[in-house]
């Protein structure tokens, strides 16, 4: 017998199971049945595709055994099984990188935390919610040695040699006194029907069957009534996605979701589609009601399982659906792919590409229906997954218009997010220009940006894009149908000849101040110029889009690369109508002008969400200016 220590994260999970999660304990059965099903799936695929497993008999079944005398509950399967290395990797450590995020995101909310268990591949440890000792006997298909893994959930586990007929895994749980409800066959059967009815393999359990008394023709009892034990299948064992939609109840869809998503929360929506013709396939996709915690991690866990003729192939292939749809959970089942398809072939396979493209269009179409028919539900969806869907504007050019139509935006004139089509209703139909502003700052700061003052004065609505992803995506979007996307800094409005002449004359009178401000600010600005776009603010910053350094930085950002190089110096624009600027022009106090130049530049930076390099210097200058004004 060899003693081993649990990996640190595994130990933390065990402590969580034993001491913290008391609600919804029944999910341990869902998790163990799900693991058993996965083991059967893996063996099924190997028997069909790997010559080394061709001689192995595949007789899939999962058995549940209740023993009230020993107070044990046993779940066993005839799946792939494990060898010693597998036991160490699967039951001694938690390899999934998201586990750290799982532990960091625990809230103390027992229901919420228990819903996270299966999402992070820690489902096996759920058995310690109800058991003070767990024994796992297992033998890997095609190998001779069997092993017994034992733990009391105390930070250690033992592995020793064992004997076992056939391959597979048997888990024996010695139940706590408080959890003897799970020795009730009726309770177990109800849990199976709730969570695992559509596991595609039969689940068997002994049940008592009442045999009525036998009587002769006169009614005399020949044989007394009795109860017999009968081993019966307690789940439907048919893949839900293969059943006609008309035969499936909403509750069945929800129960199946709980199995594949490892969640007790109801899905927000689902879409079940069967395609027939040149390519035959079935898809069943769910939209969760809550975003998984690894949604924005590079190593996120994909939620789509690929089956070929109901044979499980993989649930770890991110190419099955585009990354901007990584929130989906569900199944793709194809009849037109080879069973031994490799990951490399899968990524370039023409059939898979057609299934993927058609599935993407189907999901976008269903989302459009929800947006139109159930605004509250769509708002819930967009709050959870809107920014992920937005990534498709960058990565999926072919569906860009459909994705844009699914967007909700903050706008200059609206106090709440509006659908893109509703925003379009207020766009000038002659100019057909969609104005937008981006910035990594708060919504209120961006809405009050000096760059928007000329739009406010003209009652023109503007898209306010304050998410970090917007600064990367929207410079790439130039048009939608006949409409053009125009950044607010590039917007041009018609002016009369009289207005142009008046502005030229005003600019000349401020040439002395613009030169003086440029001399004071030096390399901090590219230039200082007058602008007539401002109404209430004294200054604003403008990027020189013709600057090669600016163009290179923009190109690198669009490629998702940050060189770390400093941004090109901006142009400082001053408002010649503002009282502060007029007073500076007429001032002879060089110290005041010097301080004001730096304060005005810092003010403009703050409005653009730029962090000041020297806050103390800004405050000192501001205090000197205030002192002179008092």
C-alpha positions in Angstrom: 0.0 0.0 0.0 1.3 3.4 -1.0 0.3 6.6 0.8 0.0 9.9 -1.2 -0.8 13.5 -0.5 -3.5 15.3 -2.4 -2.4 18.2 -4.5 -3.0 21.6 -2.7 -6.0 22.5 -4.9 -7.5 19.0 -4.5 -7.2 19.4 -0.8 -9.0 22.7 -0.9 -11.8 21.2 -2.9 -12.1 18.3 -0.4 -12.4 20.8 2.5 -15.0 22.7 0.6 -17.0 19.5 0.0 -16.8 18.2 3.5 -17.2 21.4 5.5 -19.0 24.0 3.4 -21.5 22.7 0.8 -24.6 21.4 2.5 -27.3 22.4 0.0 -28.1 20.4 -3.1 -26.0 17.4 -2.1 -27.8 15.2 -4.6 -25.6 16.6 -7.4 -22.8 14.1 -6.4 -24.9 11.4 -8.1 -25.2 13.6 -11.3 -21.4 14.1 -11.3 -20.5 10.4 -10.8 -22.9 9.3 -13.4 -21.6 11.9 -15.8 -18.0 10.6 -15.2 -19.2 7.0 -15.7 -20.8 8.0 -19.0 -17.6 9.8 -20.1 -15.7 6.6 -19.4 -18.1 4.6 -21.5 -17.9 7.2 -24.3 -14.1 7.0 -24.4 -14.1 3.2 -24.6 -16.8 3.1 -27.2 -14.7 5.4 -29.4 -11.5 3.4 -28.9 -13.2 0.1 -29.7 -14.4 1.5 -32.9 -11.3 3.4 -34.0 -8.2 2.0 -32.4 -6.9 -1.4 -33.5 -5.4 -2.0 -30.0 -8.9 -2.1 -28.6 -10.7 -4.1 -31.3 -10.8 -7.3 -29.3 -12.3 -5.7 -26.2 -16.0 -6.3 -25.7 -18.1 -3.2 -25.3 -21.1 -3.9 -23.1 -22.0 -0.5 -21.8 -23.9 -0.2 -18.5 -23.8 1.7 -15.2 -24.9 0.0 -12.0 -26.1 1.5 -8.8 -26.0 -0.7 -5.7 -27.6 0.3 -2.3 -26.5 -1.6 0.8 -28.4 -0.5 3.9 -26.5 -2.9 6.2 -23.1 -1.5 5.4 -24.6 1.9 4.6 -22.8 2.1 1.3 -23.8 3.4 -2.1 -21.9 2.0 -5.1 -21.8 3.3 -8.6 -19.9 1.2 -11.2 -19.4 1.3 -14.9 -17.9 -0.9 -17.6 -16.0 1.9 -19.2 -12.4 2.6 -20.0 -11.2 2.2 -16.4 -7.9 3.6 -15.0 -4.4 2.4 -14.3 -2.2 3.7 -11.5 -1.0 6.8 -13.5 -4.6 7.7 -14.3 -5.6 7.4 -10.6 -2.8 9.8 -9.6 -3.7 12.3 -12.4 -7.5 12.1 -12.1 -8.1 11.5 -8.4 -5.0 12.9 -6.7 -4.6 16.2 -8.6 -6.8 18.6 -10.4 -5.1 19.3 -13.7 -7.7 21.7 -15.1 -6.2 25.2 -15.0 -9.5 26.9 -14.3 -9.5 25.3 -10.8 -7.7 28.3 -9.4 -10.4 30.5 -10.7 -13.0 28.2 -9.3 -11.5 28.5 -5.8 -11.0 32.2 -6.1 -14.7 32.7 -7.1 -16.2 30.8 -4.2 -18.7 33.1 -2.5 -20.1 31.2 0.5 -23.4 31.0 -1.4 -23.9 27.2 -1.1 -26.3 26.9 -4.0 -24.1 28.9 -6.3 -20.9 27.2 -5.3 -22.3 23.8 -5.7 -23.4 24.7 -9.2 -19.8 25.4 -10.1 -18.5 21.9 -9.1 -18.9 20.1 -12.4 -17.8 23.1 -14.5 -14.3 22.8 -13.3 -13.8 19.1 -13.6 -13.9 18.4 -9.9 -17.1 16.4 -10.0 -15.6 13.3 -8.4 -14.8 15.1 -5.2 -18.5 15.9 -4.7 -18.9 12.3 -3.3 -17.2 13.6 -0.1 -20.2 15.8 0.6 -22.0 12.6 1.7 -19.3 10.1 2.4 -16.6 9.8 5.1 -14.7 7.2 3.2 -14.5 6.4 -0.5 -13.1 3.3 -2.3 -12.4 3.3 -6.0 -11.6 -0.1 -7.6 -10.7 0.1 -11.3 -9.0 -1.7 -14.1 -8.1 -0.1 -17.5 -9.4 -1.8 -20.6 -6.7 -3.9 -22.3 -4.5 -4.1 -19.1 -4.2 -6.8 -16.5 -3.7 -5.0 -13.2 -6.5 -3.6 -11.1 -6.1 -1.0 -8.4 -7.9 0.1 -5.2 -7.8 3.9 -4.4 -9.0 4.8 -0.9 -9.4 8.1 0.9 -11.2 9.5 4.0 -11.0 13.0 2.6 -8.4 13.9 5.1 -5.6 15.1 2.7 -4.3 11.6 2.0 -5.2 8.7 -0.3 -3.8 5.1 -0.7 -3.3 3.1 -3.8 -2.8 -0.7 -3.7 -3.1 -3.6 -6.0 -6.6 -5.2 -6.3 -8.5 -7.8 -8.2 -11.4 -7.1 -10.5 -13.3 -9.0 -13.2 -13.5 -7.1 -16.4 -12.6 -3.4 -17.0 -14.2 -0.3 -15.6 -14.5 1.6 -12.4 -16.4 0.9 -9.1 -16.9 3.7 -6.6 -18.1 2.7 -3.1 -19.2 5.5 -0.8 -19.5 4.9 3.0 -22.3 7.4 3.7 -22.4 9.8 6.7 -25.2 9.3 9.2 -26.8 12.5 8.1 -26.9 11.4 4.5 -28.6 8.0 4.7 -31.4 9.4 2.6 -29.2 8.3 -0.4 -29.8 4.6 0.7 -33.4 5.0 -0.4 -33.9 3.4 -3.9 -36.8 5.6 -4.7 -34.8 8.8 -3.9 -31.9 7.6 -6.1 -34.2 6.8 -9.0 -35.8 10.2 -8.8 -32.4 11.9 -8.9 -31.4 9.8 -11.9 -34.6 10.7 -13.7 -33.9 14.4 -12.9 -30.3 14.7 -13.9 -29.3 11.6 -15.9 -32.4 10.3 -17.7 -30.8 10.9 -21.1 -27.3 9.6 -20.4 -27.0 7.5 -23.6 -26.1 4.3 -21.6 -28.4 2.2 -19.4 -28.4 2.7 -15.7 -29.4 -0.4 -13.6 -30.5 -0.7 -10.0 -32.2 -3.3 -7.8 -35.8 -2.5 -7.1 -38.4 -4.3 -5.0 -41.2 -5.7 -7.1 -44.5 -6.6 -5.5 -45.9 -10.0 -6.5 -49.6 -10.4 -5.6 -50.9 -13.6 -4.0 -52.0 -16.4 -6.3 -55.5 -17.7 -5.9 -57.5 -20.6 -7.3 -60.9 -20.3 -9.1 -62.7 -20.2 -5.8 -60.5 -17.3 -4.5 -58.5 -19.4 -2.1 -54.9 -18.3 -1.7 -52.5 -20.7 -3.2 -49.3 -18.6 -2.9 -49.0 -15.6 -0.6 -48.0 -12.2 -1.9 -44.3 -11.3 -1.7 -41.7 -8.8 -2.7 -39.0 -9.8 -5.1 -35.8 -8.0 -6.0 -35.5 -7.2 -9.6 -32.5 -5.5 -11.4 -34.1 -3.0 -13.7 -33.1 -0.1 -16.0 -34.1 3.2 -14.4 -33.2 5.8 -17.1 -34.4 6.2 -20.7 -30.8 5.9 -22.1 -31.6 7.5 -25.4 -29.7 10.6 -26.5 -32.1 13.5 -26.2 -30.9 15.2 -29.3 -31.9 12.1 -31.4 -35.6 12.4 -30.4 -38.0 14.5 -32.4 -38.6 18.0 -30.9 -42.3 17.4 -30.7 -41.8 14.5 -28.4 -39.6 16.3 -25.9 -41.0 18.3 -23.0 -39.4 21.5 -21.8 -38.5 19.8 -18.5 -36.6 17.1 -20.3 -34.6 19.8 -22.2 -33.8 21.5 -18.9 -32.8 18.2 -17.2 -30.5 17.3 -20.1 -28.9 20.7 -19.8 -28.1 20.1 -16.1 -26.2 17.0 -17.2 -24.0 18.5 -19.9 -23.5 21.9 -18.3 -23.0 20.5 -14.7 -25.4 23.1 -13.5 -28.6 23.2 -11.5 -29.6 26.5 -13.0 -32.0 26.6 -15.8 -30.7 27.5 -19.3 -31.8 30.8 -20.7 -32.8 29.3 -24.0 -32.1 26.3 -26.3 -32.2 25.5 -30.0 -32.6 22.0 -31.4 -32.0 21.5 -35.1 -31.9 18.5 -37.4 -30.4 19.0 -40.9 -31.2 16.5 -43.7 -29.9 16.4 -47.2 -26.4 16.4 -48.6 -25.1 16.5 -45.0 -27.0 15.0 -42.1 -26.4 16.3 -38.6 -28.2 17.3 -35.4 -27.4 20.1 -33.1 -28.7 20.9 -29.6 -27.3 24.2 -28.2 -28.1 25.8 -24.9 -27.5 29.4 -23.8 -26.7 29.4 -20.0 -28.4 32.0 -17.8 -25.0 32.8 -16.2 -21.6 33.3 -17.7 -19.0 30.6 -16.7 -16.1 32.0 -14.8 -13.5 31.0 -17.4 -15.3 32.8 -20.2 -12.5 35.3 -20.6 -9.6 33.0 -20.0 -7.5 31.8 -22.9 -7.8 28.2 -21.7 -11.6 28.3 -21.4 -13.4 25.0 -21.4 -15.4 24.5 -24.5 -19.0 23.5 -23.9 -19.7 21.6 -27.1 -19.5 17.8 -27.4 -19.0 16.2 -30.8 -20.6 12.9 -31.6 -20.5 10.9 -34.8 -23.4 8.6 -35.2 -24.0 9.0 -31.4 -20.4 7.9 -30.7 -18.7 10.5 -28.5 -15.6 11.9 -30.2 -14.4 15.0 -28.2 -15.5 17.8 -25.9 -12.1 19.5 -26.0 -12.1 20.9 -29.6 -12.4 24.7 -29.7 -12.7 24.7 -33.5 -16.2 23.2 -33.4 -17.7 26.6 -33.0 -16.1 30.1 -33.2 -14.6 31.5 -30.1 -17.1 34.3 -29.9 -19.8 31.6 -29.3 -17.9 29.9 -26.5 -20.8 30.6 -24.1 -22.8 27.8 -25.8 -23.3 24.4 -24.2 -24.6 21.4 -26.2 -24.0 18.7 -28.8 -23.2 18.3 -32.5 -23.9 14.8 -33.9 -22.9 14.2 -37.5 -23.4 11.1 -39.7 -20.9 12.3 -42.3 -17.6 12.4 -40.5 -15.2 9.4 -40.1 -15.1 7.9 -36.6 -11.3 8.1 -36.4 -11.2 11.8 -37.4 -8.2 13.5 -35.9 -8.0 17.0 -34.5 -6.0 18.2 -37.5 -8.5 16.7 -40.0 -11.4 18.1 -37.9 -10.1 21.6 -38.3 -9.8 21.5 -42.1 -12.7 19.1 -42.8 -15.2 20.5 -45.4 -18.1 18.7 -43.8 -17.3 20.1 -40.3 -16.8 23.6 -41.8 -20.4 23.4 -43.3 -21.8 22.2 -40.1 -20.1 25.0 -38.2 -21.1 27.7 -40.6 -24.8 26.5 -40.7 -24.8 26.2 -36.9 -23.4 29.8 -36.4 -26.2 31.1 -38.7 -28.8 29.2 -36.8 -27.6 30.5 -33.4 -27.5 34.1 -34.7 -31.0 33.7 -36.2 -32.4 32.3 -32.9 -30.8 35.2 -30.9 -32.4 37.6 -33.3 -35.8 36.0 -32.6 -35.3 36.3 -28.8 -34.2 39.9 -29.2 -37.4 40.7 -31.1 -39.9 38.6 -29.1 -38.5 38.6 -25.6 -36.7 41.8 -24.8 -36.2 41.0 -21.1 -34.6 37.6 -21.9 -32.4 39.1 -24.5 -31.3 41.8 -22.1 -30.3 39.1 -19.6 -28.3 37.3 -22.4 -26.6 40.5 -23.5 -25.6 41.5 -20.0 -23.8 38.1 -19.6 -22.5 37.5 -23.1 -22.7 40.7 -25.1 -19.0 41.5 -25.0 -18.2 37.9 -26.1 -20.6 38.1 -29.0 -19.1 41.4 -29.9 -15.8 39.7 -30.6 -17.5 38.2 -33.7 -17.5 41.7 -35.3 -13.7 41.4 -35.4 -13.3 37.7 -36.3 -16.4 36.8 -38.4 -16.6 39.1 -41.3 -19.2 37.0 -43.2 -21.7 37.4 -40.3 -20.7 40.9 -39.2 -24.0 42.5 -40.2 -26.0 39.9 -38.4 -23.9 40.3 -35.3 -24.2 44.1 -35.4 -27.9 43.8 -35.5 -27.7 41.8 -32.2 -25.7 44.5 -30.5 -27.0 46.8 -27.8 -25.2 50.1 -27.3 -25.0 53.0 -24.9 -25.7 56.2 -26.8 -25.3 59.9 -26.2 -29.1 60.5 -26.0 -30.3 57.4 -24.2 -30.1 56.5 -20.5 -30.1 52.8 -21.2 -28.7 50.5 -23.8 -30.6 50.3 -27.1 -30.6 47.8 -29.9 -28.6 48.8 -33.0 -31.7 48.9 -35.2 -33.4 51.3 -32.9 -30.3 53.6 -32.9 -30.3 53.5 -36.7 -33.8 55.1 -36.8 -32.3 58.4 -35.6 -29.5 58.4 -38.1 -29.6 61.2 -40.8 -30.9 59.3 -43.9 -29.1 61.8 -46.2 -25.6 61.5 -44.7 -26.0 57.9 -43.5 -23.1 58.3 -41.0 -23.0 56.3 -37.8 -20.9 58.4 -35.3 -19.1 56.7 -32.4 -16.6 57.4 -29.7 -14.4 54.9 -27.9 -12.4 55.2 -24.7 -11.2 53.1 -21.8 -13.0 55.2 -19.2 -16.3 55.3 -17.4 -19.6 55.6 -19.3 -20.4 59.0 -17.7 -16.9 60.4 -18.4 -17.1 59.3 -22.1 -20.6 60.8 -22.4 -19.3 64.1 -21.2 -16.2 64.1 -23.4 -15.5 67.5 -25.0 -15.4 65.6 -28.4 -19.1 65.2 -28.2 -20.1 68.8 -27.6 -20.7 69.6 -31.2 -23.0 66.6 -31.5 -25.0 67.6 -28.5 -25.4 71.1 -29.9 -26.8 69.6 -33.1 -28.9 66.9 -31.3 -27.0 64.1 -33.1 -26.9 60.7 -31.3 -23.6 58.9 -31.0 -22.6 55.4 -30.0 -20.7 55.5 -26.7 -18.3 52.6 -26.6 -16.4 52.4 -23.3 -15.5 48.7 -23.2 -11.8 47.9 -23.8 -12.7 45.5 -26.5 -14.4 48.4 -28.4 -11.1 50.2 -28.9 -9.8 47.2 -30.8 -12.9 46.2 -32.7 -14.6 49.3 -33.9 -11.7 50.9 -35.9 -12.0 47.8 -38.0 -15.7 48.3 -38.8 -16.2 50.8 -41.5 -19.7 50.2 -42.8 -23.1 48.6 -42.3 -25.1 48.2 -45.5 -25.3 51.7 -46.9 -24.2 53.4 -43.7 -20.6 54.5 -42.8 -19.1 54.3 -39.3 -17.3 57.5 -38.5 -15.3 58.3 -35.4 -16.4 61.6 -33.8 -13.0 63.1 -34.4 -13.4 62.5 -38.2 -17.0 63.9 -38.5 -17.4 66.8 -40.8 -20.3 69.2 -40.8 -21.2 71.7 -43.5 -20.3 75.4 -42.9 -21.2 78.5 -44.8 -18.5 80.6 -46.4 -19.2 83.3 -43.8 -18.6 80.9 -40.9 -15.4 79.6 -42.4 -14.1 83.2 -42.9 -15.0 84.1 -39.3 -13.2 81.1 -37.9 -10.1 81.9 -40.0 -10.0 85.4 -38.6 -10.5 84.1 -35.0 -7.7 81.6 -35.4 -5.3 84.3 -36.5 -6.0 86.3 -33.3 -5.1 83.2 -31.2 -1.9 82.3 -33.1 0.2 84.0 -30.5 -1.3 81.9 -27.7 -1.1 78.6 -29.6 2.6 79.2 -30.3 3.2 80.1 -26.6 1.4 77.0 -25.4 3.3 74.8 -27.8 6.6 76.3 -26.5 5.6 75.7 -22.9 4.4 72.1 -23.5 7.2 71.1 -25.8 7.3 67.4 -26.8 4.2 66.7 -24.7 2.1 67.8 -27.7 2.6 67.6 -31.4 1.0 71.0 -31.9 -1.5 73.4 -30.4 -4.4 74.6 -32.6 -7.8 76.3 -32.4 -11.0 74.4 -32.9 -14.6 75.4 -33.3 -15.9 71.9 -32.4 -16.0 72.7 -28.6 -19.0 74.4 -26.9 -18.5 74.1 -23.1 -14.9 72.9 -22.7 -11.8 75.0 -23.0 -9.6 72.2 -24.6 -9.6 68.7 -26.0 -7.0 66.3 -27.4 -6.9 65.1 -31.1 -4.9 62.3 -32.5 -2.9 63.0 -35.7 -4.1 60.1 -37.8 -1.6 60.9 -40.5 1.3 60.4 -38.1 3.2 57.1 -39.1 3.7 56.3 -35.5 -0.1 56.6 -34.9 -0.9 54.4 -37.9 1.6 51.8 -36.8 0.2 51.7 -33.2 -3.3 51.4 -34.6 -2.3 48.5 -36.9 -0.5 46.6 -34.1 -3.6 47.1 -31.8 -5.9 45.7 -34.5 -3.5 42.7 -34.7 -4.0 42.2 -31.0 -0.4 43.2 -30.2 0.8 45.8 -27.7 4.4 46.9 -28.4 4.5 48.8 -25.2 5.8 51.9 -27.1 4.5 55.3 -26.0 1.6 56.7 -28.0 2.4 59.5 -30.4 2.1 63.0 -28.9 -1.4 64.4 -29.4 -2.6 67.7 -30.8 -4.0 70.0 -28.1 -7.0 71.9 -29.4 -8.2 75.1 -27.7 -11.7 76.7 -27.7 -11.3 80.4 -28.7 -14.9 81.1 -27.4 -14.2 79.9 -23.9 -13.7 82.5 -21.2 -10.7 80.8 -19.8 -8.9 80.7 -23.1 -9.8 84.3 -23.9 -8.4 85.5 -20.5 -5.2 83.5 -21.1 -4.7 85.2 -24.5 -5.0 88.6 -22.8 -2.9 87.7 -19.7 0.6 89.1 -19.2 1.3 86.7 -16.2 3.8 84.3 -17.7 3.8 82.1 -14.6 0.0 81.8 -14.8 0.1 80.9 -18.5 2.8 78.3 -17.8 0.8 76.6 -15.1 -2.4 76.9 -17.0 -0.9 75.2 -20.1 0.1 72.1 -18.1 -3.2 72.0 -16.2 -5.3 72.3 -19.4 -3.3 69.5 -21.1 -3.8 67.3 -18.0 -7.5 68.1 -17.9 -7.8 67.0 -21.6 -5.9 63.8 -20.8 -8.3 63.0 -17.9 -11.3 63.4 -20.1 -9.8 60.9 -22.5 -9.2 58.4 -19.7 -5.4 58.8 -19.7 -3.7 58.4 -16.3 -1.6 61.4 -15.3 2.1 60.8 -15.0 2.6 63.3 -12.2 -0.6 63.8 -10.2 1.3 65.8 -7.5 2.5 68.3 -10.1 -1.0 68.7 -11.5 -2.4 69.5 -8.0 0.4 72.0 -7.2 -0.2 73.9 -10.4 -4.0 73.8 -9.9 -3.6 75.2 -6.3 -1.4 78.0 -7.6 -4.0 79.0 -10.2 -6.8 78.9 -7.6 -4.8 81.0 -5.1 -4.4 83.7 -7.8 -8.1 83.6 -8.6 -9.3 84.0 -5.0 
